[in-house]
Amino acid sequence: MKESFFRIAGHDICLRHEADEGADMLDWLPSFEPFATERPRGALLLTLTILETLHPDRKKQLIRNFDTGNGETAVSLLPDGGYEFIIHNVYGRPCCLLTTNDTFSDCRCALKGDWTMRSFGLNNALMLVYAFASSNFKTVLIHASCIAKDAVGYPFIAESGTGKSTHTALWMKHIEGAELLNDDNPIIRIMDDGLPYIFGSPWSGKTPCYRNRHAPLGAVTRIARATVNSIEKHGPVEAFATLLPACSTMKWDATVYGHLCDTISMIIETTPVYTLHCRPDEEAARLSCETITRRKQVP
């Protein structure tokens, strides 16, 4: 077995694979190159082993099929308390069989299809197990487009197609010093100082923005389409309800979901959460910038 190591938001993961002497996992995972690292000295968050001989478990219990936005994934509970995922691509073809233990620290997968299918399946398998394993460590993967400005991170959340990327593009066009940190799946982690930081990740949707950088979290803003630009700051209950749907989790797993809720509670204790009702124009970008880049206020 060959081993490749990656450090994502400060968590180390190992990818083990049977391969020819010259094979390189970065051929399948080019977005992971900025996150490659040497063998870590400390504990690993998770290990994922690629095993072509892996087969579906006949005693599994189907929990549900869910649409990830890039295809459908079937998730089942295994007899030992772990999980099985069958990941399909956008054309409905199965490209990855993934099994995990109950903490997602020990995972195995089998890949199918051509290079594109295998790369897609492996990327999605790693994103799933990373999101669920890291939830035990005050870490959440969120669906957002994130701007960095003056060394502070500002993620914008919304349902797909609402205009997150459009709004961050307006920041980069009209707001001096604004740059993209990640366009689809940045990571928020509560660090040892008790404060939330936002990290780039190897997962950035259709925009190739794979930056191994992080910044203090300045604010979280939900985008809502409107005919008039306005912005409102939420109280704690509304802030929690606004942030929760943007986070990757499994509501049917009490441990994962409980850790996520605890982390969100810690985030909103120190970070303001807003909803921006907006048009896709310069005025909206300037309004949100002037509001959310003020020094942090406790909600």
N, C-alpha and C positions, 0 to 999 in steps of 0.2 A: 504493500500500500504506500502511495505517495501522499504527502500531507502539504496543504497550503493553509496559511494563516492570514486572517484579516482582523483589523481593529476598527470597529464601527461604534461611534459615540462612546469610546472608552471600553467597550466590551470586546473581548477576544473570542473569535470563533475559529474552528478547524474544519477544513474540508478534506476528507480522505477519499482516495479514489484509486482504483486499479487502472494503471495506464502504462503505455510504453515508456521507455526511459526518457524520450524527448518530449512527452506530452506535457502540456501546461494548461492548468485550469483557467487561466486568464484568456485562453482562446475562446472559451465558452462564456466567460464572465468579464468582458473588457471593462465594464463600469466599475469593477471591483479593484482595478489596478491602483488607484490612489489610496486604497485602504489596506493594501498588502503590507504585511509586517513579518518580522522574524518570529521564530518560535517564542512565545511569551513565557516568562518565568512564573507568572501567577496562574490562577485557576481560569479555565475556559468557561465562557458562557454556554457554549454548546459545541457538539461535534456532529457533523453530517457526513455519513459514509455512503458513497455511491456503490450499489451492489446490483449488477445486472440480473442476478438470480433471485431478487426479491419478488414475492408474489402476494396478491391480496389475501387477507385473512378471511377464512370462510366463516368464522364465528363473530365477526364484527356486527355492530348494531348501528345502522344508519341514523345519523342525527339530522342532517339536512343537506340540501344542495344550495349553494349560494353563488350569486353572481358577483365576481370581483371587479367588474368593469372591463376586464380583459379576457373574460372567459368564465366558465362555470367550474366550481370546485365542489366535490362531494366529500363530506367529512363524516367519519364513523368512529364510534367508541370501540376500543379493543378490549378483550377480556381482562387484560392486566391493568387497565386504567389508562393506557396510552391512547393515541389517536392514529387513524389512517386517513390520508387525504388522497383523492384522485384529482389531479389538476388537468383541466382541459384548456386548449388554446382557443382563440377567438372563433375558430371554425368548428368547435365542438369536438375536436380530436384529442383523446387522452395522450398526454406527453410526459406525465410524471406520476409515479406511485410513491407516496411519502408515508413513512410510519415513524412514530415518536413514542418516547416514554411519557409518563404523566407530567414531568417538569420541562419537557422539550430540550433537555440537556443532551440526550442521546437519540440521534435520528438517523434514519436510513432512507435511501430513495433509489428507484430504478427509473431510468429515462428512456423514452421511446421517440422514434421518428428521425427526421433529418437534423442537421445542425441547428436550424432555426427553432424547431420544436424542443430540442434538448436544452438549448440555451434558455428559452422561455420557461420551460418547466423547472430548471435548476434555479433560475433567478427567483421565480415565484415561491419555490419551496424554501429557499433561504430567507425570503422576506417573511413568510408565515412563521417559521420556527424562531426567527430572530424576534419578531414582535411579541410572541407569546412567552419565550424564555426570558426576555429582558423585562417583562412586566413584573417579575419578582424583584427587580432592582430599581424601582422608581423611574422607569423608562417607558415612554410611549411613542409609537410610530403614528404619525398623524397624516391625514390626507390634506395637504396644504401646498400653496406656493409661497415661498419664503424669501423676503427681502432682507439684506443686511445693509445697515446704514449707520455710520459712525460707530462701528464695532458693536452694534446691538442688532438682534434678530427680530423680525416682525412677520410671522406667518399669517396668511390669509386663507380662511377655510370657507368651503361652500360645497354644495352638491356639484357633481361633474357637469360641466357645460354652463355653469352659472357665470363664470367670468373671473376666476382667480388669476389665471395666467394673463388674461387681458389687463387686469388691474395692476399686477406687478410689472408688466411691460410698460404701462403708463408711468409708473414710478421711475423706471430706468430711463425713460425718455425725458421726463420733465423734472425729476428730483435729483439735484446734484449729489453725487456720492452714493446713490442707491445702486446695488448690484444684487444679482440673483444668487441665493445660497443653495436652493433646491426648488424644483418646480412641481413636485408631486408628493414625496414622502420624506420630509425631514423628520428628525427625531428630537423629542424633548426629554431631558433627563435631569432629575434633581441631584445635584452634586453634593459633595461632602460639606459645603458651606450652607446647605439647606436651601439654595436658590436654584431655579430652573435655568437651564441653558439649552439652546437649540443647535443641532448638529446637521451637517450635510450627510447624505447617505448614498449608497450605490443605486438607489431606486429613485428615478426622477421622471417617470412617465415618458412622454414623447419628446421631452426636451433633454438633450444630453448635458446635464449639469450635475456632475459627480464630484463635489468639492469636499475634501477632507478638512473641513473647518468647523468652528463652533463659535457661538457668541452668547452673551447673556440674553435671556428672553425679555423683550421689551413690552410686548402686548400681543394678544391674539384678536384677530378681527374677522368676523363673518361677513361675507359679501352677499348682499341681497339686491336684486335688480329693482330699480325704481325710476320714475320719471323726474324726480327731484333729488338732488344730493343732500343727504343728512347723515348724521352719525350719532349713535347713542351708546352710553356706557352702561353695562349691566351690573346689577347687584349679584351677590354670591349664588343665589338659586338659579337665576337666569344664566349666569356665567357657566355654571356647571352643566346645565342643560344645553347650552350652546356648544361647549367644547366636546362633550361626550360623543356625539355622533361622528365626529371627525377622527376618532381614535380607533386603531385596529384592536379588536378584542374578540372574545368568544363569550357571549352572555350566558351560555349554557355551562360554562366551566366556572364554578363559584370562586375558585382560587384566583384564576387569571382576572376575572371580572372584578373581584374585590380589590386586588392590587391596583388595577387601573383606576377604580374610583378613588382609592386613597391618594394616588399620584395626582389625579385631576384636582382633588381638594387642596393638595399642597401647592399646585400651580396657581390656583385662583386666590390663594391667600396673599400672594405677592405680586401677581400679574393682572393688570386690567384686561377685561374682555369687552369687546365692542361689537356692534352690528353696524356696518356701513350700508345704507340704502343709497344706491348710486346708479348713475349712467356711466357708460364706458368713455369717460372724457378726462381731460387734464384737470378740470375743477375738482373732480372726485378724488384724484390722486393727491392734489394739494390739500384738500380738506382732511383726508385721512392722515397724511403726513403731519400736518400741523397739530392734529389732535393726539395721535398715538405716540409720537416721538417726544412728547414732554417727558420729563423725568418720571420714573415709575411712581404710581400712586397706589396705595393699598385699597382694593375695591371696597 
